[in-house]
Amino acid sequence: MENNYDALTGGIVLGGMRSKSDIRVLLCYILKSLNAPFSKSALNEVLQSTALANFFEVNDALASLSSGGLITSEKREDDEYYTLTASGSDMADRLETDLPLNVRKTAVASAVELLSRQRAAYGADSEIIKLEKGYHVRLTLRDGDQIMMQTLLYAADSLQANVISDSFMKAPEALYSGIIDSLEL
């Protein structure tokens, strides 16, 4: 990895990305970690809210990755959504350790949180299933037809089952984020 500091640095914290190639690797790493299409505005929000990269550099890096065949894009509604190609995934695997661990963790944690909020808007569902003894509460988070997360919990009585269901429906992204955080991705 080159140590050439060639990126715009306005608004970037100490330890942020100051190399165009580092920004490209970080974007591939984020997309690989999420394993889901992610919008241009969301990638910008993640890297700007963490002050890891400049808006202009993120957009230049996305254009470069796209023209290089490392990511593909799909226009949806009013944004562009990016997906990592096999070549982009290989690059992320080869070069991810060139990025500082704290940068990788910060960027992915921020992206996962944002993705979970976005997905919560697509669809959360809760189903209470009566058992012979107690209840199962099935909690599902969807992105369109894709199931992002599905969890089955046991509840001793209907009151507990309803509390679990209601709590999940108020903030489904909290459970998703909590699971991701506990796995230390």
C-alpha atoms as an extended CHARMM CRD file, in Angstrom:
* protein
*
       185  EXT
         1         1  MET       CA              0.0000000000        0.0000000000        0.0000000000  PROA      1               0.0000000000
         2         2  GLU       CA              1.3490000000        3.3720000000       -0.9310000000  PROA      2               0.0000000000
         3         3  ASN       CA              1.9600000000        5.9870000000        1.7310000000  PROA      3               0.0000000000
         4         4  ASN       CA              1.4050000000        8.8290000000       -0.7090000000  PROA      4               0.0000000000
         5         5  TYR       CA             -0.8490000000       11.3930000000        0.9510000000  PROA      5               0.0000000000
         6         6  ASP       CA             -2.7030000000       12.5950000000       -2.1120000000  PROA      6               0.0000000000
         7         7  ALA       CA             -6.2890000000       12.9810000000       -0.8550000000  PROA      7               0.0000000000
         8         8  LEU       CA             -8.0550000000       16.1360000000        0.2760000000  PROA      8               0.0000000000
         9         9  THR       CA             -7.9010000000       16.2800000000        4.0590000000  PROA      9               0.0000000000
        10        10  GLY       CA            -10.4570000000       18.9560000000        4.9970000000  PROA      10              0.0000000000
        11        11  GLY       CA            -12.5650000000       17.6780000000        7.8950000000  PROA      11              0.0000000000
        12        12  ILE       CA            -10.4960000000       14.5080000000        8.3230000000  PROA      12              0.0000000000
        13        13  VAL       CA             -9.4300000000       13.4640000000       11.8340000000  PROA      13              0.0000000000
        14        14  LEU       CA             -5.9250000000       12.3660000000       12.7440000000  PROA      14              0.0000000000
        15        15  GLY       CA             -5.7490000000        8.7410000000       11.6540000000  PROA      15              0.0000000000
        16        16  GLY       CA             -8.2430000000        9.3220000000        8.8340000000  PROA      16              0.0000000000
        17        17  MET       CA             -7.6670000000        8.3850000000        5.2240000000  PROA      17              0.0000000000
        18        18  ARG       CA             -5.2270000000       10.7010000000        3.4480000000  PROA      18              0.0000000000
        19        19  SER       CA             -4.4280000000        8.4030000000        0.5380000000  PROA      19              0.0000000000
        20        20  LYS       CA             -6.7460000000        7.8510000000       -2.4360000000  PROA      20              0.0000000000
        21        21  SER       CA             -5.7780000000        4.1810000000       -2.5660000000  PROA      21              0.0000000000
        22        22  ASP       CA             -6.5210000000        3.7430000000        1.1650000000  PROA      22              0.0000000000
        23        23  ILE       CA             -9.9740000000        5.2500000000        0.6260000000  PROA      23              0.0000000000
        24        24  ARG       CA            -10.6490000000        2.8130000000       -2.2240000000  PROA      24              0.0000000000
        25        25  VAL       CA             -9.5320000000       -0.1360000000       -0.0710000000  PROA      25              0.0000000000
        26        26  LEU       CA            -11.6710000000        1.0790000000        2.8470000000  PROA      26              0.0000000000
        27        27  LEU       CA            -14.7480000000        1.3600000000        0.6170000000  PROA      27              0.0000000000
        28        28  CYS       CA            -14.1980000000       -2.1930000000       -0.6570000000  PROA      28              0.0000000000
        29        29  TYR       CA            -13.6660000000       -3.3970000000        2.9120000000  PROA      29              0.0000000000
        30        30  ILE       CA            -16.9440000000       -1.7850000000        4.0470000000  PROA      30              0.0000000000
        31        31  LEU       CA            -18.8980000000       -3.2870000000        1.1450000000  PROA      31              0.0000000000
        32        32  LYS       CA            -17.3410000000       -6.7070000000        1.7720000000  PROA      32              0.0000000000
        33        33  SER       CA            -18.1330000000       -6.5380000000        5.4880000000  PROA      33              0.0000000000
        34        34  LEU       CA            -21.7520000000       -5.5520000000        4.8580000000  PROA      34              0.0000000000
        35        35  ASN       CA            -22.2270000000       -8.0600000000        2.0560000000  PROA      35              0.0000000000
        36        36  ALA       CA            -25.1730000000       -6.0240000000        0.7980000000  PROA      36              0.0000000000
        37        37  PRO       CA            -25.7740000000       -3.1840000000       -1.6380000000  PROA      37              0.0000000000
        38        38  PHE       CA            -25.0560000000        0.1550000000        0.0280000000  PROA      38              0.0000000000
        39        39  SER       CA            -25.9560000000        3.5860000000       -1.2770000000  PROA      39              0.0000000000
        40        40  LYS       CA            -23.5810000000        6.3440000000       -2.3000000000  PROA      40              0.0000000000
        41        41  SER       CA            -25.1660000000        8.7130000000        0.2140000000  PROA      41              0.0000000000
        42        42  ALA       CA            -24.8190000000        6.1170000000        2.9860000000  PROA      42              0.0000000000
        43        43  LEU       CA            -21.1370000000        5.5060000000        2.1980000000  PROA      43              0.0000000000
        44        44  ASN       CA            -20.5700000000        9.2440000000        2.2640000000  PROA      44              0.0000000000
        45        45  GLU       CA            -22.4540000000        9.5550000000        5.5450000000  PROA      45              0.0000000000
        46        46  VAL       CA            -20.4170000000        6.7620000000        7.1410000000  PROA      46              0.0000000000
        47        47  LEU       CA            -17.0400000000        8.1800000000        6.1480000000  PROA      47              0.0000000000
        48        48  GLN       CA            -17.9340000000       11.7940000000        6.8470000000  PROA      48              0.0000000000
        49        49  SER       CA            -19.6850000000       11.1860000000       10.1700000000  PROA      49              0.0000000000
        50        50  THR       CA            -16.5770000000        9.3530000000       11.3690000000  PROA      50              0.0000000000
        51        51  ALA       CA            -14.3330000000       11.9950000000        9.7180000000  PROA      51              0.0000000000
        52        52  LEU       CA            -12.3600000000        9.2280000000        7.9880000000  PROA      52              0.0000000000
        53        53  ALA       CA            -12.5680000000       10.6140000000        4.4360000000  PROA      53              0.0000000000
        54        54  ASN       CA            -13.5610000000       13.7180000000        2.5440000000  PROA      54              0.0000000000
        55        55  PHE       CA            -16.8300000000       13.8130000000        0.5290000000  PROA      55              0.0000000000
        56        56  PHE       CA            -15.0260000000       14.5630000000       -2.7260000000  PROA      56              0.0000000000
        57        57  GLU       CA            -12.5050000000       11.7770000000       -2.2170000000  PROA      57              0.0000000000
        58        58  VAL       CA            -15.2240000000        9.2270000000       -1.4430000000  PROA      58              0.0000000000
        59        59  ASN       CA            -17.0570000000       10.1050000000       -4.6540000000  PROA      59              0.0000000000
        60        60  ASP       CA            -13.8240000000       10.0070000000       -6.6920000000  PROA      60              0.0000000000
        61        61  ALA       CA            -12.9450000000        6.6340000000       -5.1450000000  PROA      61              0.0000000000
        62        62  LEU       CA            -16.3930000000        5.2200000000       -5.9650000000  PROA      62              0.0000000000
        63        63  ALA       CA            -16.0440000000        6.3580000000       -9.5790000000  PROA      63              0.0000000000
        64        64  SER       CA            -12.5630000000        4.8280000000       -9.7750000000  PROA      64              0.0000000000
        65        65  LEU       CA            -13.6980000000        1.5190000000       -8.2370000000  PROA      65              0.0000000000
        66        66  SER       CA            -16.6650000000        1.3850000000      -10.5900000000  PROA      66              0.0000000000
        67        67  SER       CA            -14.6290000000        2.0920000000      -13.7310000000  PROA      67              0.0000000000
        68        68  GLY       CA            -12.0400000000       -0.4560000000      -12.5510000000  PROA      68              0.0000000000
        69        69  GLY       CA            -14.6680000000       -3.1940000000      -12.2290000000  PROA      69              0.0000000000
        70        70  LEU       CA            -14.2130000000       -3.5720000000       -8.4650000000  PROA      70              0.0000000000
        71        71  ILE       CA            -17.7820000000       -2.4730000000       -7.6960000000  PROA      71              0.0000000000
        72        72  THR       CA            -21.0150000000       -2.3850000000       -9.6440000000  PROA      72              0.0000000000
        73        73  SER       CA            -23.7420000000        0.1800000000       -9.2750000000  PROA      73              0.0000000000
        74        74  GLU       CA            -27.5030000000        0.1480000000       -9.6010000000  PROA      74              0.0000000000
        75        75  LYS       CA            -29.7170000000        3.2240000000       -9.7020000000  PROA      75              0.0000000000
        76        76  ARG       CA            -32.6200000000        2.9840000000       -7.2380000000  PROA      76              0.0000000000
        77        77  GLU       CA            -35.1150000000        5.7260000000       -6.5580000000  PROA      77              0.0000000000
        78        78  ASP       CA            -32.9110000000        8.7640000000       -5.9760000000  PROA      78              0.0000000000
        79        79  ASP       CA            -29.5510000000        7.1530000000       -5.1440000000  PROA      79              0.0000000000
        80        80  GLU       CA            -26.8620000000        4.8870000000       -6.5360000000  PROA      80              0.0000000000
        81        81  TYR       CA            -26.3170000000        1.5360000000       -4.7730000000  PROA      81              0.0000000000
        82        82  TYR       CA            -22.9610000000       -0.2200000000       -4.8890000000  PROA      82              0.0000000000
        83        83  THR       CA            -22.1040000000       -3.9060000000       -4.6790000000  PROA      83              0.0000000000
        84        84  LEU       CA            -18.6360000000       -5.4080000000       -4.5040000000  PROA      84              0.0000000000
        85        85  THR       CA            -17.5200000000       -7.6090000000       -7.4170000000  PROA      85              0.0000000000
        86        86  ALA       CA            -15.3730000000      -10.7250000000       -7.0030000000  PROA      86              0.0000000000
        87        87  SER       CA            -12.3110000000       -8.6480000000       -7.9600000000  PROA      87              0.0000000000
        88        88  GLY       CA            -13.2170000000       -6.0240000000       -5.3640000000  PROA      88              0.0000000000
        89        89  SER       CA            -13.6620000000       -8.7180000000       -2.7440000000  PROA      89              0.0000000000
        90        90  ASP       CA            -10.2330000000      -10.1690000000       -3.5690000000  PROA      90              0.0000000000
        91        91  MET       CA             -8.6690000000       -6.7200000000       -3.2510000000  PROA      91              0.0000000000
        92        92  ALA       CA            -10.3810000000       -6.1360000000        0.1160000000  PROA      92              0.0000000000
        93        93  ASP       CA             -9.0800000000       -9.5040000000        1.3510000000  PROA      93              0.0000000000
        94        94  ARG       CA             -5.5200000000       -8.8140000000        0.1890000000  PROA      94              0.0000000000
        95        95  LEU       CA             -5.2460000000       -5.2460000000        1.4100000000  PROA      95              0.0000000000
        96        96  GLU       CA             -7.5410000000       -4.9190000000        4.4370000000  PROA      96              0.0000000000
        97        97  THR       CA             -4.6650000000       -5.2960000000        6.8880000000  PROA      97              0.0000000000
        98        98  ASP       CA             -2.9810000000       -2.2860000000        5.2820000000  PROA      98              0.0000000000
        99        99  LEU       CA             -5.6920000000       -0.2010000000        6.9320000000  PROA      99              0.0000000000
       100       100  PRO       CA             -5.4190000000        0.4690000000       10.6710000000  PROA      100             0.0000000000
       101       101  LEU       CA             -7.6860000000       -1.7580000000       12.7580000000  PROA      101             0.0000000000
       102       102  ASN       CA             -9.3890000000        1.2060000000       14.4460000000  PROA      102             0.0000000000
       103       103  VAL       CA            -10.2660000000        2.6800000000       11.0200000000  PROA      103             0.0000000000
       104       104  ARG       CA            -11.7590000000       -0.6280000000        9.8600000000  PROA      104             0.0000000000
       105       105  LYS       CA            -13.7360000000       -1.0980000000       13.0860000000  PROA      105             0.0000000000
       106       106  THR       CA            -15.0010000000        2.4920000000       13.1560000000  PROA      106             0.0000000000
       107       107  ALA       CA            -16.0880000000        2.4760000000        9.5210000000  PROA      107             0.0000000000
       108       108  VAL       CA            -17.7980000000       -0.9180000000        9.6420000000  PROA      108             0.0000000000
       109       109  ALA       CA            -19.5440000000       -0.2160000000       12.9590000000  PROA      109             0.0000000000
       110       110  SER       CA            -20.8840000000        3.0570000000       11.5730000000  PROA      110             0.0000000000
       111       111  ALA       CA            -21.9530000000        1.3650000000        8.3250000000  PROA      111             0.0000000000
       112       112  VAL       CA            -23.6800000000       -1.5010000000       10.1520000000  PROA      112             0.0000000000
       113       113  GLU       CA            -25.5740000000        0.9400000000       12.3550000000  PROA      113             0.0000000000
       114       114  LEU       CA            -26.6800000000        2.9800000000        9.3540000000  PROA      114             0.0000000000
       115       115  LEU       CA            -27.6100000000       -0.1310000000        7.3850000000  PROA      115             0.0000000000
       116       116  SER       CA            -29.6750000000       -1.4680000000       10.2670000000  PROA      116             0.0000000000
       117       117  ARG       CA            -31.5600000000        1.8460000000       10.4910000000  PROA      117             0.0000000000
       118       118  GLN       CA            -32.1860000000        1.7810000000        6.7550000000  PROA      118             0.0000000000
       119       119  ARG       CA            -33.3320000000       -1.8030000000        6.8130000000  PROA      119             0.0000000000
       120       120  ALA       CA            -35.6420000000       -1.1870000000        9.7330000000  PROA      120             0.0000000000
       121       121  ALA       CA            -37.4480000000        1.2320000000        7.4810000000  PROA      121             0.0000000000
       122       122  TYR       CA            -37.9570000000       -1.5790000000        4.9440000000  PROA      122             0.0000000000
       123       123  GLY       CA            -39.6680000000       -3.9770000000        7.2660000000  PROA      123             0.0000000000
       124       124  ALA       CA            -39.6510000000       -5.4020000000       10.7140000000  PROA      124             0.0000000000
       125       125  ASP       CA            -42.0500000000       -8.1200000000       11.7070000000  PROA      125             0.0000000000
       126       126  SER       CA            -42.8830000000       -9.8960000000       14.9350000000  PROA      126             0.0000000000
       127       127  GLU       CA            -44.9380000000      -13.0540000000       15.3310000000  PROA      127             0.0000000000
       128       128  ILE       CA            -46.0640000000      -14.6260000000       18.6060000000  PROA      128             0.0000000000
       129       129  ILE       CA            -46.5090000000      -18.3920000000       18.4380000000  PROA      129             0.0000000000
       130       130  LYS       CA            -48.3760000000      -20.2200000000       21.2310000000  PROA      130             0.0000000000
       131       131  LEU       CA            -46.6500000000      -23.3990000000       22.4200000000  PROA      131             0.0000000000
       132       132  GLU       CA            -47.8510000000      -26.1080000000       24.7670000000  PROA      132             0.0000000000
       133       133  LYS       CA            -45.8000000000      -24.4030000000       27.4820000000  PROA      133             0.0000000000
       134       134  GLY       CA            -45.0360000000      -20.7580000000       26.8030000000  PROA      134             0.0000000000
       135       135  TYR       CA            -44.5590000000      -18.8680000000       23.5630000000  PROA      135             0.0000000000
       136       136  HSD       CA            -42.0670000000      -18.3550000000       20.7860000000  PROA      136             0.0000000000
       137       137  VAL       CA            -41.5690000000      -14.8470000000       19.4710000000  PROA      137             0.0000000000
       138       138  ARG       CA            -40.1940000000      -14.7430000000       15.9270000000  PROA      138             0.0000000000
       139       139  LEU       CA            -38.4780000000      -11.4350000000       15.1580000000  PROA      139             0.0000000000
       140       140  THR       CA            -37.7040000000      -10.7210000000       11.5130000000  PROA      140             0.0000000000
       141       141  LEU       CA            -35.9410000000       -7.8340000000        9.8380000000  PROA      141             0.0000000000
       142       142  ARG       CA            -36.2840000000       -7.6160000000        6.0470000000  PROA      142             0.0000000000
       143       143  ASP       CA            -34.8280000000       -5.6460000000        3.1940000000  PROA      143             0.0000000000
       144       144  GLY       CA            -37.5550000000       -6.0580000000        0.5910000000  PROA      144             0.0000000000
       145       145  ASP       CA            -37.8550000000       -9.8230000000        0.0820000000  PROA      145             0.0000000000
       146       146  GLN       CA            -34.4460000000      -10.5290000000        1.6460000000  PROA      146             0.0000000000
       147       147  ILE       CA            -34.4290000000      -11.6370000000        5.2890000000  PROA      147             0.0000000000
       148       148  MET       CA            -31.6240000000       -9.7680000000        7.0580000000  PROA      148             0.0000000000
       149       149  MET       CA            -32.1540000000      -11.3040000000       10.4570000000  PROA      149             0.0000000000
       150       150  GLN       CA            -34.5830000000      -13.7620000000       11.9780000000  PROA      150             0.0000000000
       151       151  THR       CA            -34.4870000000      -14.6740000000       15.6380000000  PROA      151             0.0000000000
       152       152  LEU       CA            -36.7050000000      -16.9970000000       17.6340000000  PROA      152             0.0000000000
       153       153  LEU       CA            -36.9930000000      -16.2850000000       21.3610000000  PROA      153             0.0000000000
       154       154  TYR       CA            -38.8040000000      -18.1920000000       24.0860000000  PROA      154             0.0000000000
       155       155  ALA       CA            -41.1960000000      -16.3730000000       26.4320000000  PROA      155             0.0000000000
       156       156  ALA       CA            -42.7050000000      -17.9950000000       29.4940000000  PROA      156             0.0000000000
       157       157  ASP       CA            -46.0660000000      -16.2140000000       29.2260000000  PROA      157             0.0000000000
       158       158  SER       CA            -48.0840000000      -13.9790000000       26.8980000000  PROA      158             0.0000000000
       159       159  LEU       CA            -47.1420000000      -10.8030000000       28.7760000000  PROA      159             0.0000000000
       160       160  GLN       CA            -43.4360000000      -11.4860000000       28.2810000000  PROA      160             0.0000000000
       161       161  ALA       CA            -44.0310000000      -12.4350000000       24.6260000000  PROA      161             0.0000000000
       162       162  ASN       CA            -45.8580000000       -9.1630000000       24.0060000000  PROA      162             0.0000000000
       163       163  VAL       CA            -43.1510000000       -7.1100000000       25.7320000000  PROA      163             0.0000000000
       164       164  ILE       CA            -40.4910000000       -8.7620000000       23.5470000000  PROA      164             0.0000000000
       165       165  SER       CA            -42.5530000000       -8.1710000000       20.4120000000  PROA      165             0.0000000000
       166       166  ASP       CA            -43.3580000000       -4.5350000000       21.2450000000  PROA      166             0.0000000000
       167       167  SER       CA            -39.7680000000       -3.7030000000       22.2050000000  PROA      167             0.0000000000
       168       168  PHE       CA            -38.4510000000       -5.1400000000       18.9580000000  PROA      168             0.0000000000
       169       169  MET       CA            -41.0050000000       -3.3070000000       16.8290000000  PROA      169             0.0000000000
       170       170  LYS       CA            -40.1130000000        0.0350000000       18.4570000000  PROA      170             0.0000000000
       171       171  ALA       CA            -36.4160000000       -0.2810000000       17.5480000000  PROA      171             0.0000000000
       172       172  PRO       CA            -35.6340000000       -3.3590000000       15.4290000000  PROA      172             0.0000000000
       173       173  GLU       CA            -32.2470000000       -1.9510000000       14.4870000000  PROA      173             0.0000000000
       174       174  ALA       CA            -31.1830000000       -2.0370000000       18.1380000000  PROA      174             0.0000000000
       175       175  LEU       CA            -31.3170000000       -5.8470000000       18.2380000000  PROA      175             0.0000000000
       176       176  TYR       CA            -29.6050000000       -6.1660000000       14.8660000000  PROA      176             0.0000000000
       177       177  SER       CA            -26.8560000000       -3.7010000000       15.8590000000  PROA      177             0.0000000000
       178       178  GLY       CA            -26.4660000000       -5.4070000000       19.2410000000  PROA      178             0.0000000000
       179       179  ILE       CA            -25.9280000000       -8.7800000000       17.6090000000  PROA      179             0.0000000000
       180       180  ILE       CA            -23.4290000000       -7.3370000000       15.1370000000  PROA      180             0.0000000000
       181       181  ASP       CA            -21.6140000000       -5.4610000000       17.9180000000  PROA      181             0.0000000000
       182       182  SER       CA            -21.4080000000       -8.6030000000       20.0640000000  PROA      182             0.0000000000
       183       183  LEU       CA            -19.7820000000      -10.4290000000       17.1580000000  PROA      183             0.0000000000
       184       184  GLU       CA            -17.1940000000       -7.6050000000       16.9850000000  PROA      184             0.0000000000
       185       185  LEU       CA            -17.3750000000       -7.2290000000       13.1960000000  PROA      185             0.0000000000
